[in-house]
Amino acid sequence: MSTVIEQIEQSIAKLQSGAVKKNIGTIRSLADGVAKVDGLSDAMYNEMLEFPGGVIGIALNLEEEEVGSVILGDISQLKEGDEVKTTGKLLSVPVGKGLLGRVVDALGNPVDGKGPLESSETYPIEKLAPGIIARKSVSQPLLTGIMAIDSMIPIGRGQRELIIGDRGTGKTTIAIDTIINQAQINKVGLASGDADFRPVYSIYVAIGQKNSNVARTIAVLENAGALEYTIIVTAPAADNPANQYLAPYAGAAMGEFFLQNGMDALIVYDDLSKHAVAYRQISLILKRPAGREAYPGDVFYLHSRLLERAARVDEKNGNGSLTALPIIETQEGDVSAYIPTNVISITDGQIFLETDLFNQGIRPAVSVGLSVSRVGSAAQIKATKQVAGKLKGELAQFRELAAFAQFGSDLDAGTKAQLDRGSRIVEIFKQPAFSPQPIEVLAGILWGVQQNYFDSIDVSKIMDAATSLREFLTTRKDSLLTEIRTKAKIDDALEADLKKALDEWKTTFSA
């Protein structure tokens, strides 16, 4: 057994050092972006192969008689009988801060027309995830700016939180809001001159999307001033399956640069359902045995080896973090399908978006009952814990009661009060797309909910009241918000200031 392990380790070392002699073969057959190559006796799994005209491929099937390779480029210029060489290298992509503000393809080539990349460093796209000893516990918040998520389903730096739901329920919107919020926090933090402040850089990987959708996302990020802190990796629907399969790994390698150099990064995989479909397509063409739903048997490993690379590591291993927000699309809300259950079991929680809630106008359409963060309040600042502690329970009870209340009109006073409060919380959590809120504003509004400032306001006017309070705090109580942000907890003095501010707002709003 130890001999086999030693041989594997030697092969990996050879690949990483590039010390493999060139081995030459010929193309036996070409079809659907896959080449079957004869004579490559020394090819290794995931090794880069060199085809004529500068086209590269990756060795994925190592069979007795031939090697199955996916082509990453224009297959039309290749023909049967062409010469193929091993390179002794793993596929690598450019990494570094020079990629921020740029749009690149799955191989790290710029596709935004802004000239060459300012990057000289490369990382292999496939890498072993940090081990258990190298990791630190997740204890620093990664704020999304979405009130419902930051208060009830908190995300921490180094966590993997799945965003799951049917098509058109706002999954991408949550991810884009989070990227915009990181940019807003970065600007405030860097302007403050705080030496301990660590900005969060974002990587958005678009897999199998229409080019128009990617262009719209880029425009939203640019308008919000977030593109300068973001790398976009795109493998659109028109791209070949091999590029769609590689794009998330390329994005992870770019994120690992920040992880290993004492910085924090956020990566969004949009979405891994299309990634699995691309891999299934490649696997079926390579004649691999099909399993459940025609996916190959290693489809779980496909996503686990990708998502395990997200971590928060200790000082010896870089002292950085990589937070992953994978997105999965369900069919008719079926979370028990193959790919959704796989990714749910790999991640540290999920934000489940319900079609019914979305259609009722509750946006973001977060299902409180099915959403969970397995890191929990460890990833919250104390101020958020203080104001949001009971909210999730209250909202879950409200949804249950509301389902029963529609069958009967005779409700006792306690139930009516609970329904009343729940409907107000639902209205407060409604938030327009691409408008993330600072954590100090969120704490101020939720403190008002906790202290019953919204109880006397009609349910139809709650959204107006929340907007009015937000504007009141940001325009007239800037020093109070700064104090909440710097203290990160609500003490007696801050509570007295909040009471004074909200009493003043209530008078103006009622008037």
C-alpha positions as CSV (number, residue, x, y, z in Angstrom):
1,M,0.0,0.0,0.0
2,S,2.8,2.4,1.0
3,T,4.5,1.7,-2.4
4,V,1.4,2.8,-4.3
5,I,1.1,6.0,-2.2
6,E,4.8,6.7,-2.9
7,Q,4.3,6.3,-6.6
8,I,1.3,8.7,-6.6
9,E,3.3,11.2,-4.6
10,Q,6.3,11.0,-7.0
11,S,3.9,11.5,-10.0
12,I,2.4,14.6,-8.4
13,A,5.9,15.9,-7.6
14,K,6.9,15.3,-11.2
15,L,3.9,17.1,-12.5
16,Q,4.4,20.1,-10.3
17,S,8.1,20.4,-11.1
18,G,7.5,19.8,-14.8
19,A,10.3,17.2,-14.8
20,V,8.6,14.7,-17.0
21,K,10.1,13.7,-20.4
22,K,7.9,14.5,-23.4
23,N,6.0,11.5,-24.5
24,I,4.5,11.6,-28.1
25,G,1.3,10.1,-29.4
26,T,-1.2,10.5,-32.2
27,I,-4.9,11.4,-32.3
28,R,-7.0,8.2,-33.0
29,S,-10.4,9.9,-33.0
30,L,-12.1,13.3,-32.5
31,A,-15.7,13.9,-31.4
32,D,-17.6,16.5,-29.4
33,G,-14.5,18.2,-27.9
34,V,-12.9,15.0,-26.9
35,A,-9.8,13.4,-28.5
36,K,-8.7,9.7,-28.1
37,V,-4.9,9.6,-28.2
38,D,-2.7,6.6,-29.0
39,G,0.8,6.1,-27.7
40,L,0.9,8.4,-24.6
41,S,2.2,5.7,-22.2
42,D,3.5,8.2,-19.6
43,A,0.5,10.6,-19.5
44,M,-0.8,11.3,-16.0
45,Y,-4.2,12.2,-14.8
46,N,-5.1,15.9,-15.2
47,E,-1.8,16.5,-17.1
48,M,-1.8,19.2,-19.9
49,L,-1.3,17.8,-23.4
50,E,0.0,19.8,-26.3
51,F,-1.9,19.5,-29.6
52,P,-0.9,21.1,-32.9
53,G,-1.4,24.9,-33.4
54,G,-1.0,25.7,-29.7
55,V,-4.2,23.9,-28.7
56,I,-4.1,22.3,-25.2
57,G,-6.0,19.4,-23.7
58,I,-6.3,17.6,-20.4
59,A,-5.8,13.9,-19.9
60,L,-8.9,12.7,-18.1
61,N,-9.2,9.0,-19.1
62,L,-6.1,6.9,-18.7
63,E,-7.0,3.6,-20.4
64,E,-4.8,0.6,-21.3
65,E,-4.7,1.3,-25.1
66,E,-5.4,5.1,-25.3
67,V,-5.8,8.4,-23.4
68,G,-9.1,10.3,-23.4
69,S,-8.4,14.1,-23.5
70,V,-10.8,17.0,-23.4
71,I,-9.8,19.9,-25.8
72,L,-9.6,23.4,-24.4
73,G,-9.8,25.4,-27.5
74,D,-10.7,25.2,-31.2
75,I,-11.1,21.6,-32.1
76,S,-11.9,22.4,-35.7
77,Q,-8.2,22.8,-36.6
78,L,-7.3,19.3,-35.3
79,K,-7.6,16.1,-37.3
80,E,-7.0,12.3,-36.8
81,G,-3.3,11.4,-37.1
82,D,-2.1,14.7,-35.6
83,E,0.8,14.5,-33.1
84,V,0.2,15.0,-29.4
85,K,2.8,15.6,-26.7
86,T,2.7,15.4,-22.9
87,T,3.9,18.5,-21.1
88,G,4.6,17.3,-17.6
89,K,2.6,20.2,-16.2
90,L,-0.7,20.7,-14.5
91,L,-3.0,23.3,-16.0
92,S,-2.3,26.7,-14.3
93,V,-4.1,30.1,-14.3
94,P,-2.8,33.6,-13.6
95,V,-3.5,34.8,-10.0
96,G,-3.0,38.0,-8.0
97,K,-4.4,41.5,-7.4
98,G,-3.7,42.3,-11.1
99,L,-6.9,40.4,-12.0
100,L,-9.2,42.6,-9.9
101,G,-11.6,44.5,-12.1
102,R,-11.1,42.1,-15.0
103,V,-13.2,39.5,-16.8
104,V,-11.3,36.3,-17.7
105,D,-12.2,32.9,-19.3
106,A,-11.7,29.5,-17.7
107,L,-8.0,29.5,-18.6
108,G,-7.4,33.0,-17.2
109,N,-7.2,34.8,-20.5
110,P,-8.7,38.3,-20.5
111,V,-12.0,38.6,-22.5
112,D,-12.9,42.2,-21.6
113,G,-10.8,44.0,-24.2
114,K,-8.8,45.9,-21.6
115,G,-5.4,44.5,-22.6
116,P,-3.1,42.0,-21.0
117,L,-3.3,41.0,-17.3
118,E,-1.0,42.6,-14.7
119,S,0.0,39.2,-13.3
120,S,3.2,37.2,-13.4
121,E,2.2,34.5,-10.9
122,T,0.3,31.3,-11.7
123,Y,-1.4,28.6,-9.5
124,P,-2.4,25.1,-10.6
125,I,-6.2,24.9,-10.9
126,E,-6.4,21.6,-9.0
127,K,-4.9,21.7,-5.5
128,L,-5.4,19.7,-2.3
129,A,-7.6,21.5,0.2
130,P,-6.1,22.7,3.5
131,G,-6.0,19.9,6.1
132,I,-7.8,20.0,9.5
133,I,-4.7,21.2,11.4
134,A,-4.1,24.1,9.0
135,R,-7.7,25.4,9.6
136,K,-9.0,27.9,12.1
137,S,-12.5,28.1,13.4
138,V,-14.9,30.4,11.5
139,S,-15.5,33.4,13.8
140,Q,-15.3,36.6,11.7
141,P,-18.5,37.7,10.0
142,L,-18.9,38.0,6.2
143,L,-21.7,40.5,5.9
144,T,-24.1,40.2,3.0
145,G,-26.0,43.5,3.6
146,I,-29.2,41.5,3.5
147,M,-31.1,42.0,6.7
148,A,-32.8,38.5,6.7
149,I,-29.5,36.7,6.2
150,D,-27.2,38.8,8.4
151,S,-29.6,38.5,11.3
152,M,-30.9,34.9,11.0
153,I,-28.5,32.9,8.8
154,P,-25.1,34.5,9.4
155,I,-22.1,33.7,7.1
156,G,-18.6,33.7,8.4
157,R,-15.2,34.2,6.6
158,G,-14.1,30.7,5.5
159,Q,-17.6,29.2,5.5
160,R,-19.3,27.5,2.6
161,E,-23.0,28.6,2.5
162,L,-25.2,27.1,-0.3
163,I,-27.7,29.4,-2.0
164,I,-30.5,27.0,-3.3
165,G,-33.8,27.5,-5.0
166,D,-35.8,27.2,-8.2
167,R,-35.0,29.2,-11.3
168,G,-35.9,32.9,-11.0
169,T,-36.1,33.2,-7.2
170,G,-33.3,35.6,-6.7
171,K,-30.3,33.4,-6.0
172,T,-27.8,35.4,-8.1
173,T,-29.2,38.7,-6.6
174,I,-28.2,37.5,-3.1
175,A,-24.7,36.7,-4.3
176,I,-24.3,40.0,-6.2
177,D,-25.7,41.9,-3.2
178,T,-23.0,40.2,-1.0
179,I,-20.2,41.2,-3.5
180,I,-21.5,44.8,-3.5
181,N,-21.6,44.9,0.3
182,Q,-18.0,43.7,0.5
183,A,-17.0,46.6,-1.8
184,Q,-18.9,49.1,0.3
185,I,-17.3,47.8,3.6
186,N,-13.9,47.9,1.9
187,K,-14.3,51.6,0.9
188,V,-15.4,52.6,4.5
189,G,-12.7,50.4,6.1
190,L,-9.8,51.6,3.9
191,A,-10.9,55.2,4.2
192,S,-10.9,54.9,8.0
193,G,-7.1,54.3,8.1
194,D,-7.6,51.3,10.5
195,A,-4.4,49.3,10.3
196,D,-6.2,46.1,11.3
197,F,-8.9,46.3,8.6
198,R,-8.8,43.5,6.1
199,P,-10.8,44.0,2.9
200,V,-12.6,41.1,1.2
201,Y,-11.9,40.6,-2.5
202,S,-14.6,38.8,-4.6
203,I,-14.5,36.3,-7.4
204,Y,-17.7,35.6,-9.4
205,V,-17.6,32.5,-11.5
206,A,-20.4,32.4,-14.2
207,I,-20.9,28.8,-15.5
208,G,-23.2,28.1,-18.5
209,Q,-24.9,31.5,-18.4
210,K,-26.0,33.6,-21.3
211,N,-23.5,36.3,-22.3
212,S,-26.2,38.9,-21.8
213,N,-26.7,37.8,-18.2
214,V,-23.0,38.0,-17.5
215,A,-22.9,41.5,-19.1
216,R,-25.8,42.6,-16.9
217,T,-24.0,41.4,-13.8
218,I,-20.8,43.2,-14.8
219,A,-22.8,46.4,-15.4
220,V,-24.5,46.1,-11.9
221,L,-21.1,45.6,-10.2
222,E,-19.6,48.5,-12.2
223,N,-22.4,50.9,-11.3
224,A,-22.1,50.0,-7.6
225,G,-18.3,50.6,-7.6
226,A,-17.7,46.9,-6.8
227,L,-15.9,45.7,-10.0
228,E,-12.5,47.1,-8.8
229,Y,-12.6,44.6,-5.9
230,T,-13.9,41.7,-8.1
231,I,-12.6,39.1,-10.6
232,I,-15.1,37.7,-13.0
233,V,-14.5,34.2,-14.4
234,T,-16.9,33.3,-17.2
235,A,-17.5,30.1,-19.1
236,P,-20.8,31.0,-20.9
237,A,-23.4,28.5,-22.3
238,A,-21.8,28.9,-25.8
239,D,-18.4,27.7,-24.5
240,N,-17.4,24.0,-24.7
241,P,-18.2,21.8,-21.7
242,A,-14.5,21.4,-20.8
243,N,-14.3,25.2,-20.1
244,Q,-17.5,25.1,-18.0
245,Y,-16.0,22.2,-16.1
246,L,-12.7,24.0,-15.4
247,A,-14.0,27.5,-14.6
248,P,-14.9,26.9,-10.9
249,Y,-11.4,25.3,-10.3
250,A,-9.7,28.3,-12.0
251,G,-11.8,30.7,-9.8
252,A,-10.8,28.6,-6.7
253,A,-7.1,28.9,-7.6
254,M,-7.5,32.7,-7.9
255,G,-9.1,32.7,-4.5
256,E,-6.3,30.7,-3.0
257,F,-3.8,33.4,-3.8
258,F,-5.6,35.6,-1.3
259,L,-6.1,32.7,1.2
260,Q,-2.3,32.0,1.2
261,N,-1.2,35.6,1.4
262,G,-3.0,36.8,4.5
263,M,-6.0,38.2,2.8
264,D,-9.8,37.4,2.7
265,A,-11.7,36.5,-0.4
266,L,-15.3,35.5,-1.3
267,I,-16.0,33.2,-4.3
268,V,-19.4,32.7,-5.9
269,Y,-20.1,29.7,-8.1
270,D,-23.1,30.5,-10.3
271,D,-24.1,27.7,-10.6
272,L,-22.9,24.2,-9.8
273,S,-26.0,22.5,-11.3
274,K,-24.7,23.6,-14.8
275,H,-21.2,22.6,-13.7
276,A,-22.4,19.0,-13.0
277,V,-24.2,18.9,-16.3
278,A,-21.0,19.9,-18.2
279,Y,-19.1,17.2,-16.3
280,R,-21.8,14.7,-17.1
281,Q,-21.5,15.6,-20.8
282,I,-17.7,15.2,-20.8
283,S,-18.0,11.9,-18.9
284,L,-20.6,10.4,-21.2
285,I,-18.5,11.3,-24.3
286,L,-15.5,9.7,-22.6
287,K,-17.6,6.5,-22.2
288,R,-17.5,6.5,-18.4
289,P,-20.2,4.4,-16.7
290,A,-23.3,6.5,-16.0
291,G,-24.9,6.3,-12.5
292,R,-27.9,8.0,-10.9
293,E,-29.6,10.6,-13.2
294,A,-26.8,9.7,-15.8
295,Y,-24.2,11.5,-13.7
296,P,-20.8,9.7,-13.3
297,G,-20.0,8.0,-10.0
298,D,-17.4,10.7,-9.0
299,V,-19.8,13.7,-9.3
300,F,-19.8,14.0,-5.5
301,Y,-16.0,14.3,-5.5
302,L,-16.3,16.9,-8.3
303,H,-17.9,19.3,-5.9
304,S,-16.4,18.2,-2.6
305,R,-12.8,18.7,-3.8
306,L,-13.8,22.2,-5.1
307,L,-15.7,23.4,-2.0
308,E,-13.2,21.9,0.5
309,R,-10.8,24.5,-0.8
310,A,-12.8,27.2,1.0
311,A,-11.4,27.6,4.5
312,R,-9.9,30.0,7.1
313,V,-6.3,29.0,7.7
314,D,-3.9,29.7,10.5
315,E,-0.7,31.9,10.5
316,K,1.6,29.1,9.4
317,N,-0.6,28.4,6.3
318,G,-1.2,32.0,5.1
319,N,-3.6,33.5,7.7
320,G,-6.2,34.2,5.1
321,S,-9.7,33.0,4.3
322,L,-11.8,31.9,1.3
323,T,-15.5,31.9,1.7
324,A,-17.6,30.0,-0.9
325,L,-21.2,30.8,-1.9
326,P,-22.1,27.9,-4.3
327,I,-25.5,28.2,-6.1
328,I,-27.7,25.3,-7.0
329,E,-30.9,25.4,-9.0
330,T,-33.7,23.0,-8.0
331,Q,-36.6,21.7,-10.0
332,E,-40.0,22.5,-8.4
333,G,-38.3,23.0,-5.0
334,D,-37.0,19.4,-4.9
335,V,-34.0,19.6,-2.5
336,S,-33.9,15.8,-2.4
337,A,-32.6,15.4,-6.0
338,Y,-29.1,14.1,-6.5
339,I,-26.9,17.2,-7.0
340,P,-28.8,19.3,-4.4
341,T,-28.4,16.7,-1.7
342,N,-24.7,16.2,-2.6
343,V,-23.9,19.9,-2.3
344,I,-26.0,20.3,0.9
345,S,-24.0,17.6,2.5
346,I,-20.7,19.3,1.6
347,T,-21.6,22.8,2.7
348,D,-21.9,24.4,6.1
349,G,-25.5,25.5,5.7
350,Q,-28.0,26.7,3.0
351,I,-30.1,29.7,2.2
352,F,-33.2,28.2,0.7
353,L,-35.3,30.5,-1.6
354,E,-39.0,29.6,-2.0
355,T,-40.9,30.3,-5.2
356,D,-44.2,30.8,-3.3
357,L,-42.6,33.6,-1.1
358,F,-41.1,35.2,-4.2
359,N,-44.5,35.2,-5.9
360,Q,-46.1,36.8,-2.8
361,G,-43.7,39.7,-3.2
362,I,-41.5,38.7,-0.2
363,R,-38.0,39.4,-1.5
364,P,-35.5,38.1,-0.7
365,A,-37.6,35.0,-0.7
366,V,-35.7,33.3,2.2
367,S,-37.4,30.3,3.7
368,V,-36.7,30.6,7.5
369,G,-37.7,27.0,8.2
370,L,-35.4,25.3,5.6
371,S,-32.4,27.8,5.8
372,V,-29.7,27.2,8.3
373,S,-26.1,28.3,9.0
374,R,-24.1,25.6,10.7
375,V,-21.6,28.3,12.0
376,G,-24.5,30.3,13.6
377,S,-24.0,33.2,15.9
378,A,-20.2,32.5,16.0
379,A,-20.1,34.5,12.8
380,Q,-22.1,37.5,14.1
381,I,-21.0,40.7,15.9
382,K,-22.4,41.0,19.4
383,A,-24.8,43.9,18.4
384,T,-26.5,41.6,15.8
385,K,-26.9,38.8,18.4
386,Q,-28.5,41.2,20.9
387,V,-31.1,42.5,18.5
388,A,-31.8,39.4,16.3
389,G,-31.6,36.5,18.9
390,K,-35.3,35.6,18.9
391,L,-36.2,36.7,15.4
392,K,-35.7,33.4,13.5
393,G,-37.9,31.5,16.0
394,E,-40.6,34.2,15.9
395,L,-40.7,34.2,12.1
396,A,-40.8,30.4,11.8
397,Q,-43.7,30.3,14.3
398,F,-45.5,33.0,12.4
399,R,-45.2,31.0,9.1
400,E,-46.7,27.9,10.9
401,L,-49.5,29.9,12.5
402,A,-50.3,31.7,9.3
403,A,-50.8,28.4,7.6
404,F,-53.3,27.3,10.3
405,A,-55.0,30.7,10.7
406,Q,-56.3,30.6,7.1
407,F,-58.6,27.7,8.1
408,G,-60.4,29.5,10.9
409,S,-61.3,33.0,12.0
410,D,-61.7,32.5,15.8
411,L,-58.2,33.2,17.1
412,D,-57.3,34.0,20.7
413,A,-55.6,37.2,21.5
414,G,-52.1,35.6,22.0
415,T,-52.2,34.0,18.5
416,K,-53.4,37.3,16.9
417,A,-50.6,39.2,18.6
418,Q,-48.1,36.7,17.3
419,L,-49.5,36.9,13.7
420,D,-49.4,40.7,14.0
421,R,-45.8,40.8,15.0
422,G,-44.8,38.1,12.5
423,S,-46.4,40.0,9.6
424,R,-44.5,43.2,10.6
425,I,-41.1,41.3,10.7
426,V,-41.8,39.9,7.2
427,E,-42.4,43.5,5.9
428,I,-39.2,44.8,7.6
429,F,-37.1,42.0,6.0
430,K,-38.3,43.0,2.5
431,Q,-35.4,44.6,0.6
432,P,-34.9,45.8,-3.0
433,A,-32.3,44.1,-5.1
434,F,-28.7,45.5,-5.2
435,S,-29.1,47.7,-2.1
436,P,-27.2,46.0,0.7
437,Q,-27.5,47.7,4.1
438,P,-24.6,48.4,6.6
439,I,-24.7,46.3,9.7
440,E,-25.1,49.3,12.0
441,V,-28.3,50.4,10.2
442,L,-29.6,46.8,10.4
443,A,-28.8,46.8,14.2
444,G,-30.7,50.1,14.7
445,I,-33.8,48.9,12.8
446,L,-33.9,45.5,14.5
447,W,-33.4,47.2,17.9
448,G,-36.6,49.2,17.0
449,V,-38.4,45.9,16.2
450,Q,-37.3,44.4,19.5
451,Q,-38.4,47.5,21.5
452,N,-41.9,47.4,19.7
453,Y,-41.5,50.7,17.9
454,F,-43.3,49.3,14.8
455,D,-46.2,47.7,16.7
456,S,-48.5,50.7,16.4
457,I,-47.8,51.2,12.7
458,D,-50.2,49.7,10.2
459,V,-48.7,46.6,8.4
460,S,-49.2,48.2,5.0
461,K,-46.9,51.1,6.1
462,I,-44.1,49.1,7.7
463,M,-41.9,49.1,4.6
464,D,-42.2,52.9,4.4
465,A,-41.5,53.2,8.1
466,A,-38.3,51.0,7.8
467,T,-37.1,53.1,4.9
468,S,-37.9,56.3,6.8
469,L,-35.9,55.0,9.8
470,R,-33.0,54.0,7.6
471,E,-32.8,57.5,6.0
472,F,-33.2,59.1,9.5
473,L,-30.3,57.2,10.9
474,T,-28.0,57.6,7.9
475,T,-28.6,61.3,7.4
476,R,-29.1,62.6,11.0
477,K,-27.5,60.1,13.3
478,D,-24.2,59.3,11.6
479,S,-22.3,59.5,14.9
480,L,-24.6,57.0,16.5
481,L,-24.1,54.5,13.6
482,T,-20.3,55.0,13.8
483,E,-20.5,54.2,17.5
484,I,-22.5,51.0,16.8
485,R,-20.0,50.0,14.2
486,T,-16.9,50.6,16.3
487,K,-18.3,49.2,19.6
488,A,-19.9,46.2,17.8
489,K,-22.2,45.7,20.8
490,I,-25.1,47.6,22.3
491,D,-24.3,48.7,25.9
492,D,-26.4,50.8,28.3
493,A,-25.1,54.1,27.0
494,L,-25.7,53.1,23.4
495,E,-29.2,51.8,24.2
496,A,-30.1,55.2,25.8
497,D,-28.8,56.9,22.6
498,L,-30.8,54.5,20.4
499,K,-34.0,55.1,22.5
500,K,-33.6,58.9,22.2
501,A,-33.0,58.6,18.4
502,L,-35.9,56.3,17.8
503,D,-38.3,58.4,19.9
504,E,-37.3,61.4,17.8
505,W,-37.9,59.4,14.6
506,K,-41.3,58.1,15.7
507,T,-42.5,61.6,16.4
508,T,-41.5,62.8,12.9
509,F,-42.8,59.6,11.2
510,S,-46.2,59.8,13.0
511,A,-46.4,63.5,12.1
